[in-house]
Amino acid sequence: MKILGIDTATKFLSLGICDGLKEYEYNIDLGTKHSAILVPAIERVLDALGWDIDDIDYFACGLGPGSFTGIRVGVSTMKALSWSLKKPVIGISTLDIVAGNLNLADASLAVVSDARRGLVYSAIYKIKNTGLRRASPYMLSSVEEFCRKIKNNTVIVGDALGLYKEKITLNTKSTVIPDKDYWYPKGHSIIKLARQRLGARELNNAFRIEPIYLYPKECQIRKIAGQK
């Protein structure tokens, strides 16, 4: 069983690949260059393993929330591969992928990602022996609103900490913030969650996965219209 997974919702291109036994990952800070680098990166990884794209049995794709442009690049690429090769694709929230970076037991976890305009995307999770369970909707809010939802002894990760770490630590109690290496999506986390969804038969086809956009539609349209 071969799986190829990507996430392009942040400044990182996160790529994971596995053959059922071994896993490989490729994570690189691209800024805004996903559209130019994504396909060549997939080709290089497959060439290094001696695989053809036809060898992939399942595709997995980060759906955001995150960069509008980055999400569209990743989702459209994986949709095209899924449709052309007639292989299933698994859509996974980018917040879930970041949450999956950590191997914790019996913990509360929050992921907070920069949404620009002084806002953040976030979700809250519970980690038990049975695995990761989301305990909130995916949210778009101010940093202050996010902090009010955080309970004591919560682990917090996500790229919004690069901007708001001091404010978050001042306005939450007894929180734990891991090293920033855990703040962004990782290829191995994409593969881990994809395997879980495969086990639960949570599969999609190319026409059913959609990006997760939390901004109101009129904001998305203005953003897209203003891009160069």
For each residue, the residues with C-beta under 8 A, 3 or more apart:
1: 18 19 20 57 58 198
2: 17 18 19 20 51 55 56 57 58
3: 16 17 18 56 57 58 59 60 191 194 195 198
4: 15 16 17 42 56 58 59 60
5: 15 16 17 59 60 61 62 90 92 187 190 191 194
6: 13 14 15 16 38 42 60 61 62 74 77 78 190
7: 10 12 13 14 61 62 74 92 94 97 185 190
8: 13 14 34 38 62 67 70 71 73 74
9: 62 63 64 65 66 67 70 71 74 94 185
10: 7 14 66 67 70 94 113 159 184 185
11: 29 30 31 32 67 70 159 184
12: 7 27 28 29 30 184 185
13: 6 7 8 26 27 28 30 34 37 38 41
14: 6 7 8 10 25 26 27 62 97 184 185 186 187 190
15: 4 5 6 25 26 27 41 42 45 187 190
16: 3 4 5 6 23 24 25 26 60 186 187 188 189 190 191 194
17: 2 3 4 5 23 24 25 45 46 49 187 191
18: 1 2 3 21 22 23 24 191 195
19: 1 2 22 49
20: 1 2
21: 18
22: 18 19
23: 16 17 18 188 191
24: 16 17 18 45 49 187
25: 14 15 16 17 186 187 188 191
26: 13 14 15 16 41 45 187
27: 12 13 14 15 184 185 186 187
28: 12 13 37 41
29: 11 12
30: 11 12 13 33 34 37
31: 11
32: 11 67 69 70
33: 30 36 37
34: 8 13 30 37 38 69 70 73 74
35: 38 69 73
36: 33 40
37: 13 28 30 33 34 40 41
38: 6 8 13 34 35 41 42 73 74 77
39: 42 43 77
40: 36 37 43 44
41: 13 15 26 28 37 38 44 45
42: 4 6 15 38 39 45 46 53
43: 39 40 46 47
44: 40 41 47 48
45: 15 17 24 26 41 42 48 49
46: 17 42 43 49 51 52 53 55
47: 43 44 50
48: 44 45
49: 17 19 24 45 46
50: 47
51: 2 46 55 56
52: 46 55
53: 42 46 56 81 85
54: 85
55: 2 46 51 52
56: 2 3 4 51 53 59 81 85 87
57: 1 2 3 87
58: 1 2 3 4 87 88 89 90 194 198 203
59: 3 4 5 56 78 81 82 87 88 89 90
60: 3 4 5 6 16 78 89 90 91 92 190 191 193 194 197
61: 5 6 7 74 75 78 79 89 90 91 92 209
62: 5 6 7 8 9 14 66 71 74 92 93 94 97 185 190
63: 9 71 75 91 92 93 94 209 210 211 212
64: 9 67 71 93 94 211 212 213
65: 9 71 93 94 95 113 115 121 138 140 212 213 214
66: 9 10 62 70 71 94 113 121
67: 8 9 10 11 32 64 70 71
68: 71 72 213 220 223 224
69: 32 34 35 72 73 227
70: 8 9 10 11 32 34 66 67 73 74
71: 8 9 62 63 64 65 66 67 68 74 75 211 212 213
72: 68 69 75 76 211
73: 8 34 35 38 69 70 76 77
74: 6 7 8 9 34 38 61 62 70 71 77 78
75: 61 63 71 72 78 79 91 209 210 211
76: 72 73 79 80
77: 6 38 39 73 74 80 81
78: 6 59 60 61 74 75 81 82 89 209
79: 61 75 76 82 83 89 206 207 209
80: 76 77 83 84 206
81: 53 56 59 77 78 84 85 87 89
82: 59 78 79 85 86 87 88 89 205 206
83: 79 80 86 205 206 207
84: 80 81
85: 53 54 56 81 82
86: 82 83
87: 56 57 58 59 81 82
88: 58 59 82 203 204 205
89: 58 59 60 61 78 79 81 82 203 204 205 206 209
90: 5 58 59 60 61 194 197 198 202 203 204
91: 60 61 63 75 204 209 210
92: 5 7 60 61 62 63 96 97 190 193 194 197
93: 62 63 64 65 96 97 123 138 212
94: 7 9 10 62 63 64 65 66 97 98 113 185 212
95: 65 98 99 111 113 121 122 123 138 158
96: 92 93 99 100 123 132 134 193
97: 7 14 62 92 93 94 100 101 185 186 189 190 193
98: 94 95 101 111 113 157 158 182 183 184 185 189
99: 95 96 102 109 111 123 125 132 134 157
100: 96 97 132 186 189 190 192 193
101: 97 98 157 182 185 186 189
102: 99 109 127 155 157 178 182
103:
104: 107 109 127 155
105: 127 128 129
106: 127 128 129
107: 104 126 127 153 155
108: 124 125 126 127 151 153 154 155
109: 99 102 104 124 125 126 127 132 154 155 156 157
110: 122 123 124 125 146 149 150 154 155 156 157 158
111: 95 98 99 122 123 125 156 157 158
112: 120 121 122 146 156 157 158 160 161 164 168
113: 10 65 66 94 95 98 120 121 122 158 159 160
114: 120 121 159 160 162 163
115: 65 119 120 121 140 160 214 215
116: 119
117:
118: 142 143
119: 115 116 140 141 142 143
120: 112 113 114 115 140 141 142 143 146 158 160 164
121: 65 66 95 112 113 114 115 138 139 140 160 214
122: 95 110 111 112 113 136 138 139 141 146 149 158 160
123: 93 95 96 99 110 111 134 136 137 138 139
124: 108 109 110 134 135 136 149 150 154
125: 99 108 109 110 111 132 133 134 135
126: 107 108 109 132 133 135
127: 102 104 105 106 107 108 109 131 132 133
128: 105 106 131 133
129: 105 106
130: 133
131: 127 128 196
132: 96 99 100 109 125 126 127
133: 125 126 127 128 130
134: 96 99 123 124 125
135: 124 125 126
136: 122 123 124 139 149
137: 123
138: 65 93 95 121 122 123 212 214
139: 121 122 123 136 146 149 214
140: 65 115 119 120 121 214 215
141: 119 120 122 145 146
142: 118 119 120 145 146
143: 118 119 120 146 147 160 164 167 168 171
144: 147 148 171
145: 141 142 148 149
146: 110 112 120 122 139 141 142 143 149 150 168
147: 143 144 150 167 168 171 172
148: 144 145
149: 110 122 124 136 139 145 146
150: 110 124 146 147 154 156 172 175
151: 108 154
152: 173 174 175
153: 107 108 174 175 176
154: 108 109 110 124 150 151 172 174 175 176
155: 102 104 107 108 109 110 175 176 177 178
156: 109 110 111 112 150 161 168 172 175 176 177
157: 98 99 101 102 109 110 111 112 161 177 178 182 183
158: 95 98 110 111 112 113 120 122 161 183
159: 10 11 113 114 162 183 184
160: 112 113 114 115 120 121 122 143 163 164 168
161: 112 156 157 158 164 165 168 177 180 183
162: 114 159 165 180 183
163: 114 160
164: 112 120 143 160 161 167 168
165: 161 162 168 169 177
166: 169 170
167: 143 147 164 170 171
168: 112 143 146 147 156 160 161 164 165 171 172 175 177
169: 165 166 172 175 177
170: 166 167
171: 143 144 147 167 168
172: 147 150 154 156 168 169 175
173: 152
174: 152 153 154
175: 150 152 153 154 155 156 168 169 172
176: 153 154 155 156
177: 155 156 157 161 165 168 169
178: 102 155 157 181 182
179: 182
180: 161 162 183
181: 178
182: 98 101 102 157 178 179
183: 98 157 158 159 161 162 180
184: 10 11 12 14 27 98 159
185: 7 9 10 12 14 27 62 94 97 98 101 189 190
186: 14 16 25 27 97 100 101 189 190
187: 5 14 15 16 17 24 25 26 27 190 191
188: 16 23 25 191 192
189: 16 97 98 100 101 185 186 192 193
190: 5 6 7 14 15 16 60 62 92 97 100 185 186 187 193 194
191: 3 5 16 17 18 23 25 60 187 188 194 195
192: 100 188 189 195 196
193: 60 92 96 97 100 189 190 196 197
194: 3 5 16 58 60 90 92 190 191 197 198
195: 3 18 191 192 198 199
196: 131 192 193 199 200
197: 60 90 92 193 194 200 202 203
198: 1 3 58 90 194 195 201 202 203
199: 195 196
200: 196 197
201: 198
202: 90 197 198
203: 58 88 89 90 197 198
204: 88 89 90 91 208 209
205: 82 83 88 89 208
206: 79 80 82 83 89 209
207: 79 83
208: 204 205
209: 61 63 75 78 79 89 91 204 206
210: 63 75 91
211: 63 64 71 72 75
212: 63 64 65 71 93 94 138
213: 64 65 68 71 217 220
214: 65 115 121 138 139 140
215: 115 140 219 220 223
216: 219 220
217: 213 220 221
218: 221 222
219: 215 216 222 223
220: 68 213 215 216 217 223 224
221: 217 218 224 225
222: 218 219 225 226
223: 68 215 219 220 226 227
224: 68 220 221 227
225: 221 222
226: 222 223
227: 69 223 224
228:
